[in-house]
Amino acid sequence: MEKCSIIITIDAVFFFVSERSRIVQENTELQRTDDKQVRIWGMLCHATALIGIIGIPFGNIAGPLIIWLLKKNTNTFVDEQGKESLNFQLSMTIYALFAALLFLMKMGMFFLLIIAGINFILVVLASIKALNGESYTYPFKIQFIKK
């Protein structure tokens, strides 16, 4: 009789362990899906700044602002990347306006091209980093929105 109860107890332990393992595996799969969505939203915080390149005035600010306002309360990663992108785009807009003033004085075209090139390269780099789940901090930015 003792042998029978020991076998039942061992079976119960194995059942509990295997059931727990199945639940943990399901939760991990759910977490990966959520994590992937969070990384995509973080990437969109950066990538939508490229809207300004196609000619939409202040699209470089509007794109990240819309994504950030929609998703800032859902995840801290999206909130952080949205603020980072907005700060950088606001800074680049100020730099571009200053270069445009210099352009009126016949010496700002070079600076406008440099600013546009730096903006494009850093936005693409930040988008890739965010899609990989890494936080990205832009250089040359003014901190308008505090973290």
C-alpha positions as CSV (number, residue, x, y, z in Angstrom):
1,M,0.0,0.0,0.0
2,E,2.9,2.4,0.8
3,K,4.4,1.6,-2.6
4,C,1.1,2.6,-4.3
5,S,0.9,5.9,-2.5
6,I,4.5,6.8,-3.3
7,I,3.9,6.2,-7.0
8,I,0.7,8.3,-6.9
9,T,2.6,11.1,-5.1
10,I,5.5,10.9,-7.6
11,D,2.9,11.0,-10.5
12,A,1.3,14.0,-8.9
13,V,4.6,15.8,-8.6
14,F,5.5,15.1,-12.3
15,F,2.0,16.3,-13.3
16,F,2.4,19.5,-11.3
17,V,5.9,20.1,-12.7
18,S,4.9,19.5,-16.3
19,E,1.7,21.6,-15.9
20,R,3.8,24.4,-14.4
21,S,6.3,24.1,-17.2
22,R,3.5,24.4,-19.8
23,I,2.0,27.5,-18.2
24,V,5.5,29.2,-18.0
25,Q,6.1,28.4,-21.7
26,E,2.7,29.8,-22.7
27,N,3.4,33.0,-20.6
28,T,6.8,33.3,-22.3
29,E,5.2,33.1,-25.7
30,L,2.7,35.8,-24.8
31,Q,5.5,37.9,-23.4
32,R,7.5,37.6,-26.6
33,T,4.5,38.7,-28.7
34,D,3.9,41.7,-26.4
35,D,7.6,42.5,-26.5
36,K,7.6,42.4,-30.3
37,Q,4.7,44.8,-30.4
38,V,6.4,47.1,-27.9
39,R,9.6,47.1,-30.0
40,I,7.6,47.8,-33.2
41,W,5.9,50.8,-31.5
42,G,9.3,52.0,-30.2
43,M,10.6,51.8,-33.7
44,L,7.7,53.7,-35.1
45,C,8.4,56.5,-32.6
46,H,11.6,57.0,-34.6
47,A,10.7,56.0,-38.1
48,T,7.7,58.2,-38.4
49,A,10.0,61.2,-38.2
50,L,10.9,60.3,-41.8
51,I,7.5,61.6,-42.9
52,G,9.1,65.1,-43.0
53,I,11.3,64.0,-45.8
54,I,8.4,63.4,-48.2
55,G,7.4,67.0,-47.9
56,I,4.8,67.2,-45.1
57,P,5.6,70.4,-43.1
58,F,6.7,69.5,-39.6
59,G,5.9,65.8,-40.3
60,N,9.2,65.0,-38.6
61,I,7.6,66.2,-35.4
62,A,3.9,65.2,-36.0
63,G,4.7,61.5,-36.7
64,P,6.6,60.8,-33.5
65,L,4.2,63.0,-31.5
66,I,1.1,61.0,-32.6
67,I,2.7,57.6,-31.9
68,W,4.0,58.9,-28.5
69,L,0.6,60.3,-27.5
70,L,-1.2,57.1,-28.5
71,K,1.2,54.7,-26.8
72,K,3.1,56.5,-24.0
73,N,0.9,55.0,-21.3
74,T,1.1,51.4,-22.5
75,N,4.8,50.8,-22.0
76,T,7.8,52.6,-20.6
77,F,10.1,51.7,-23.5
78,V,7.7,53.3,-26.0
79,D,7.3,56.4,-23.7
80,E,11.1,56.7,-23.4
81,Q,11.7,56.3,-27.2
82,G,8.9,58.7,-28.0
83,K,10.4,61.4,-25.8
84,E,13.8,60.8,-27.2
85,S,12.6,61.0,-30.8
86,L,10.5,64.2,-30.1
87,N,13.4,65.9,-28.4
88,F,15.7,65.1,-31.3
89,Q,13.2,66.2,-34.0
90,L,12.5,69.5,-32.2
91,S,16.2,70.1,-31.9
92,M,16.8,69.3,-35.6
93,T,13.9,71.6,-36.6
94,I,15.5,74.4,-34.7
95,Y,18.9,73.7,-36.3
96,A,17.3,73.6,-39.7
97,L,15.5,76.9,-39.1
98,F,18.8,78.5,-38.1
99,A,20.4,77.0,-41.2
100,A,17.6,78.4,-43.3
101,L,18.3,81.9,-42.0
102,L,21.9,81.4,-43.0
103,F,20.7,80.2,-46.4
104,L,19.0,83.6,-46.9
105,M,22.4,85.1,-46.3
106,K,23.8,82.7,-49.0
107,M,25.8,80.4,-46.7
108,G,23.3,78.0,-45.2
109,M,22.7,75.4,-48.0
110,F,25.7,73.3,-46.9
111,F,24.4,73.3,-43.3
112,L,20.8,72.4,-44.4
113,L,22.2,69.4,-46.3
114,I,24.4,68.3,-43.4
115,I,21.4,68.6,-40.9
116,A,19.1,66.6,-43.3
117,G,21.8,63.9,-43.7
118,I,22.5,63.6,-40.0
119,N,18.8,63.5,-39.3
120,F,18.1,60.7,-41.8
121,I,21.1,58.5,-40.7
122,L,20.4,58.9,-37.0
123,V,16.6,58.2,-37.4
124,V,17.3,55.0,-39.3
125,L,19.9,53.9,-36.7
126,A,17.5,54.7,-33.9
127,S,14.7,52.8,-35.6
128,I,16.9,49.7,-36.0
129,K,18.1,49.9,-32.4
130,A,14.5,50.2,-31.1
131,L,13.3,47.3,-33.2
132,N,16.1,45.2,-31.6
133,G,14.7,46.3,-28.2
134,E,17.6,48.6,-27.4
135,S,17.1,52.1,-26.1
136,Y,18.7,54.8,-28.3
137,T,19.9,58.2,-27.2
138,Y,20.4,60.8,-29.9
139,P,23.4,63.0,-29.9
140,F,23.0,66.8,-30.6
141,K,19.6,67.0,-29.0
142,I,18.1,69.6,-26.6
143,Q,16.1,68.1,-23.8
144,F,12.7,69.7,-24.2
145,I,10.6,66.8,-22.8
146,K,12.1,65.5,-19.5
147,K,12.4,61.8,-18.9
